[in-house]
Amino acid sequence: MTPVGGVATRAALFMALALSLAVPAAGQEPGCTREAFESVVGQSAAALRDLTSKNRPHFQSRLRDLKDKRGWSHDQFLKLGAPIVQDERTEAFDKQSSALLADIERMGAEGSAAPKPDCAALARLRDRMEALVDAQRQKWAYLIEKVERELAR
């Protein structure tokens, strides 16, 4: 089974690249500073960490409850529980998150190479970060609802 929090770990690595987008310049718009970029990245990274720390223990506990309820051995649990953790919808969330992370990485590389900082990049970065957090929030909600439905059966 794919680790549910794996995207959050990758996000932290790629978010560091986004910091290179902001290089203060003379005459620059006041909101386009390294601190503004760091704030967007920091808030998004914190939101991803919070989502993982709040949801992973609960989700794993409910998976163990399901394993116990169904009397599955460890091997049965890995085989029979896999569709709960990974299906077409979770793959779609993962694909969306990977695409957003690739955009964030690309934006970081482009920002590093740019002779002048692009302040519009801050808004684009904020949008990508918010979309990434939202995709992970939706994925957690879906996974928890799915295991709860299985427990109710």
JOSULLIN-V633591 format. One record per pair of residues at least 12 apart in sequence whose ideal C-beta (glycine too) atoms are under 10 Angstrom apart, sorted by the first residue. I is the first residue (numbers start at 1). J is the second residue. If there is no record, write none. Layout:
# JOSULLIN-V633591
I_J, I_J
This chain:
# JOSULLIN-V633591
1_63, 1_77, 1_78, 1_81, 1_82, 1_83, 1_84, 1_85, 1_86, 2_82, 2_85, 2_86, 2_90, 2_91, 2_94, 3_52, 3_56, 3_85, 4_51, 4_52, 4_55, 4_56, 4_59, 4_60, 4_85, 4_86, 4_90, 4_94, 4_136, 4_139, 4_140, 4_143, 5_48, 5_49, 5_51, 5_52, 5_53, 5_55, 5_56, 5_59, 5_136, 5_140, 6_52, 6_94, 6_97, 7_48, 7_52, 7_93, 7_94, 7_96, 7_97, 7_98, 7_100, 7_101, 7_132, 7_135, 7_136, 7_139, 8_45, 8_47, 8_48, 8_49, 8_50, 8_51, 8_52, 8_53, 8_56, 8_97, 8_132, 8_133, 8_136, 9_48, 9_49, 9_52, 10_48, 10_97, 10_98, 10_101, 10_104, 10_105, 11_41, 11_44, 11_45, 11_47, 11_48, 11_49, 11_97, 11_100, 11_101, 11_104, 11_129, 11_132, 11_133, 11_136, 12_41, 12_44, 12_45, 12_48, 12_49, 13_101, 13_104, 13_105, 14_41, 14_100, 14_101, 14_102, 14_103, 14_104, 14_105, 14_106, 14_107, 14_108, 14_128, 14_132, 15_37, 15_38, 15_40, 15_41, 15_42, 15_44, 15_45, 15_48, 15_101, 15_104, 15_105, 15_108, 15_125, 15_128, 15_129, 15_132, 16_41, 16_45, 16_104, 16_105, 16_108, 17_41, 17_101, 17_104, 17_105, 17_106, 17_107, 17_108, 17_109, 17_111, 17_112, 18_37, 18_38, 18_40, 18_41, 18_44, 18_103, 18_104, 18_105, 18_106, 18_107, 18_108, 18_109, 18_111, 18_112, 18_121, 18_122, 18_125, 18_128, 18_129, 19_34, 19_37, 19_38, 19_40, 19_41, 19_42, 19_108, 19_111, 19_112, 19_125, 20_34, 20_37, 20_107, 20_108, 20_109, 20_110, 20_111, 20_112, 20_113, 20_114, 20_117, 21_34, 21_36, 21_37, 21_40, 21_41, 21_104, 21_107, 21_108, 21_109, 21_110, 21_111, 21_112, 21_114, 21_117, 21_118, 21_119, 21_121, 21_122, 21_124, 21_125, 22_34, 22_35, 22_36, 22_37, 22_38, 22_40, 22_41, 22_111, 22_117, 22_118, 22_119, 22_121, 22_122, 22_125, 23_37, 23_111, 23_112, 23_114, 23_115, 23_116, 23_117, 24_36, 24_117, 25_115, 25_116, 25_117, 25_119, 28_116, 28_117, 28_119, 29_117, 29_119, 29_120, 29_122, 30_119, 31_119, 31_122, 31_123, 32_117, 32_118, 32_119, 32_120, 32_121, 32_122, 32_123, 33_117, 33_119, 33_122, 34_117, 36_119, 36_122, 36_125, 36_126, 37_108, 37_111, 37_117, 37_121, 37_122, 37_125, 37_126, 39_122, 39_126, 40_122, 40_123, 40_125, 40_126, 40_127, 40_128, 40_129, 40_130, 41_104, 41_108, 41_125, 41_126, 41_129, 42_129, 43_126, 43_129, 43_130, 43_133, 44_104, 44_125, 44_126, 44_128, 44_129, 44_130, 44_131, 44_132, 44_133, 45_129, 45_133, 46_133, 47_129, 47_130, 47_132, 47_133, 47_134, 47_136, 47_137, 48_97, 48_129, 48_132, 48_133, 48_136, 48_137, 50_133, 51_133, 51_136, 51_137, 51_139, 51_140, 51_141, 52_136, 52_140, 54_140, 55_136, 55_137, 55_139, 55_140, 55_141, 55_143, 55_144, 56_140, 56_143, 58_140, 58_144, 58_147, 59_84, 59_85, 59_140, 59_143, 59_144, 59_146, 59_147, 59_148, 60_147, 61_147, 62_84, 62_143, 62_144, 62_146, 62_147, 62_148, 62_150, 62_151, 63_77, 63_81, 63_84, 63_85, 63_143, 63_147, 63_150, 63_151, 64_77, 64_81, 65_147, 65_148, 65_150, 65_151, 66_80, 66_81, 66_84, 66_147, 66_148, 66_150, 66_151, 66_153, 67_80, 67_81, 69_150, 69_151, 69_153, 70_150, 70_151, 70_153, 80_150, 81_147, 81_150, 83_146, 83_150, 84_143, 84_146, 84_147, 84_149, 84_150, 85_143, 85_146, 85_147, 86_143, 87_142, 87_143, 87_146, 89_138, 89_139, 89_142, 89_143, 89_146, 90_139, 90_142, 90_143, 90_146, 92_135, 92_138, 92_139, 92_142, 93_135, 93_136, 93_137, 93_138, 93_139, 93_140, 93_142, 93_143, 94_135, 94_136, 94_139, 95_135, 96_131, 96_132, 96_134, 96_135, 96_136, 96_138, 96_139, 97_131, 97_132, 97_133, 97_134, 97_135, 97_136, 97_139, 98_132, 98_135, 99_128, 99_131, 99_132, 99_135, 100_127, 100_128, 100_129, 100_130, 100_131, 100_132, 100_133, 100_134, 100_135, 100_136, 101_128, 101_132, 102_128, 103_124, 103_125, 103_127, 103_128, 103_131, 103_132, 104_124, 104_125, 104_128, 104_129, 104_131, 104_132, 106_128, 107_121, 107_124, 107_125, 107_128, 108_121, 108_125, 111_125
